[in-house]
Amino acid sequence: MILRFFRRDDGRETIQRLYGAIVAHSRDPAYYTDYGVADSIPGRFEMVLIHAFLLFHRLKDEGEAGQALGQKVFDAFCRDMDANLREMGVGDLTVPKKMKKVASAFYGRAGVYDAALAAPDGALAEALLRNVYASVPERQAEAVALAARLRQLTVALKATPFETFARGELPLPAAGASPFVENTTS
């Protein structure tokens, strides 16, 4: 325990806290109940991707420091995905192929979501319908609600100082009830 005070802080704990916050936010039960995201491995993966994207989208405004922090968090994401694949029983020879698919999925969605955030509201809902809701037309209302939620989170992150992220914190408002869910308490 005392050796901890003599150890150089290389930022790993901060990165783990920040990545842990991404995962924690992505597991908010409201996404799976109120927003109708599938509570499955693919559904949870989509929510991790979305929350990681939101952080990286915010960090791109911070120049080299933001890029460096984002890269470290992305590396933590990749290590976590690798570990999860192995834990699910994916063989050592198959893990690199699966990781290429994970990276491709992340970069593809990041590009689509980045462009969709800059476009009118409908573009983000369309991207979410395709990626999160498997293009099921009956899920359009949930995709619209989730798009509104992501725009809310983008605004919240834009107002958050870089130093907060550099400390390993990702303060986001709780998901709460989606406007899509009817209020049955009235």
C-alpha positions in Angstrom: 0.0 0.0 0.0 2.7 2.5 0.9 4.5 1.8 -2.4 1.6 3.3 -4.2 2.8 6.7 -3.1 6.2 6.2 -4.8 4.8 5.0 -8.0 4.8 7.3 -11.0 1.4 8.3 -12.1 1.3 7.4 -15.8 -2.4 8.2 -16.1 -3.6 4.6 -16.3 -5.9 5.0 -13.3 -7.4 8.1 -14.8 -8.0 6.4 -18.2 -9.6 3.4 -16.5 -11.9 5.7 -14.5 -12.9 7.5 -17.7 -13.4 4.3 -19.6 -15.3 2.8 -16.6 -17.6 5.9 -16.7 -18.3 5.3 -20.4 -19.3 1.7 -19.6 -21.3 2.7 -16.5 -23.3 5.3 -18.5 -23.9 2.8 -21.3 -25.4 0.4 -18.8 -28.0 2.9 -17.5 -31.1 0.7 -17.3 -33.3 3.4 -18.9 -31.6 2.8 -22.3 -32.9 -0.8 -22.2 -36.3 -0.2 -20.7 -37.4 3.3 -21.8 -35.4 3.7 -25.0 -35.9 0.1 -26.1 -32.3 -0.8 -26.8 -31.9 -4.6 -26.8 -30.5 -5.8 -23.5 -28.1 -8.1 -25.3 -24.4 -8.2 -26.2 -25.0 -6.3 -29.4 -27.3 -3.8 -27.7 -24.8 -3.2 -24.9 -22.0 -2.9 -27.4 -23.9 -0.2 -29.3 -24.4 1.8 -26.1 -20.7 1.5 -25.3 -19.8 2.7 -28.8 -22.2 5.6 -28.5 -20.9 6.8 -25.2 -17.3 6.4 -26.3 -18.1 8.3 -29.5 -19.7 11.2 -27.4 -16.6 11.6 -25.4 -14.3 11.5 -28.5 -16.6 13.9 -30.3 -16.1 16.3 -27.4 -12.4 15.8 -27.1 -11.7 16.6 -30.7 -12.2 20.3 -29.7 -9.3 20.1 -27.4 -6.4 19.8 -29.8 -3.4 17.5 -29.1 -4.3 17.1 -25.4 -7.8 15.9 -26.3 -6.5 13.7 -29.1 -4.0 12.1 -26.7 -6.6 11.5 -24.0 -9.0 10.1 -26.6 -6.4 7.7 -27.9 -5.7 6.4 -24.4 -9.4 5.8 -23.8 -9.7 4.2 -27.2 -6.8 1.9 -26.3 -8.6 1.0 -23.0 -11.8 0.3 -25.0 -9.8 -2.1 -27.3 -8.2 -3.9 -24.4 -11.7 -4.3 -22.8 -13.2 -5.6 -26.0 -10.3 -8.1 -26.4 -10.8 -9.3 -22.9 -14.5 -9.6 -23.3 -14.1 -11.7 -26.5 -11.7 -14.0 -24.7 -14.0 -14.3 -21.7 -16.9 -15.3 -24.1 -14.7 -18.1 -25.4 -13.4 -16.7 -28.7 -10.2 -18.5 -29.5 -6.8 -16.8 -29.6 -6.5 -17.1 -33.4 -10.0 -15.6 -34.0 -9.7 -12.6 -31.5 -7.6 -10.4 -34.0 -10.2 -10.9 -36.7 -13.0 -10.0 -34.3 -11.1 -7.0 -33.1 -10.8 -5.7 -36.6 -14.6 -5.9 -36.8 -14.9 -4.1 -33.5 -12.6 -1.3 -34.7 -14.4 -1.1 -38.1 -17.7 -0.9 -36.3 -16.5 1.9 -34.0 -14.9 4.0 -36.8 -17.8 3.5 -39.1 -20.4 4.5 -36.5 -18.2 7.4 -35.3 -18.1 8.8 -38.8 -21.8 8.4 -39.3 -22.7 9.8 -35.9 -20.3 12.8 -36.3 -21.9 13.7 -39.7 -25.4 13.1 -38.3 -24.8 15.4 -35.3 -24.0 18.2 -37.8 -27.0 17.4 -39.9 -30.7 18.0 -39.2 -32.3 15.9 -36.4 -33.6 13.2 -38.7 -30.1 12.0 -39.8 -29.1 11.0 -36.3 -32.3 9.1 -35.7 -31.8 7.3 -39.0 -28.3 6.3 -38.1 -29.5 5.1 -34.7 -32.4 3.2 -36.3 -30.0 1.4 -38.5 -27.3 0.6 -35.9 -29.1 0.3 -32.6 -32.5 -0.9 -33.8 -31.5 -3.1 -36.8 -33.5 -0.9 -39.2 -36.8 -2.1 -37.8 -39.3 0.6 -38.9 -41.5 0.1 -35.8 -38.6 1.3 -33.7 -38.5 4.8 -35.3 -40.0 6.6 -32.3 -37.4 5.0 -30.0 -34.6 6.1 -32.4 -36.0 9.6 -32.5 -36.0 9.7 -28.7 -32.5 8.3 -28.4 -31.3 10.9 -31.0 -32.7 13.6 -28.8 -31.0 12.1 -25.8 -27.6 12.0 -27.6 -28.0 15.6 -28.7 -28.7 16.5 -25.0 -25.5 14.6 -24.0 -23.5 16.4 -26.6 -24.6 19.8 -25.2 -23.8 18.6 -21.7 -20.3 17.5 -22.7 -19.6 20.6 -24.6 -20.2 22.6 -21.4 -17.8 20.4 -19.4 -14.3 21.6 -19.0 -11.5 19.5 -20.4 -9.9 19.2 -17.0 -12.9 17.2 -15.8 -12.2 14.5 -18.4 -8.5 14.7 -17.7 -9.3 13.8 -14.1 -11.1 10.7 -15.3 -14.6 12.0 -14.9 -17.5 11.9 -17.3 -20.4 13.7 -15.8 -23.6 13.0 -17.7 -27.2 13.5 -16.7 -28.9 10.2 -16.0 -31.0 8.8 -18.9 -34.2 8.9 -17.0 -37.4 8.2 -18.9 -37.5 8.6 -22.6 -40.1 11.0 -24.0 -41.1 8.0 -26.1 -42.4 6.2 -23.0 -45.9 7.1 -22.0 -46.4 8.4 -18.6 -48.7 5.9 -16.8 -48.7 7.7 -13.4 -51.0 10.5 -14.5 
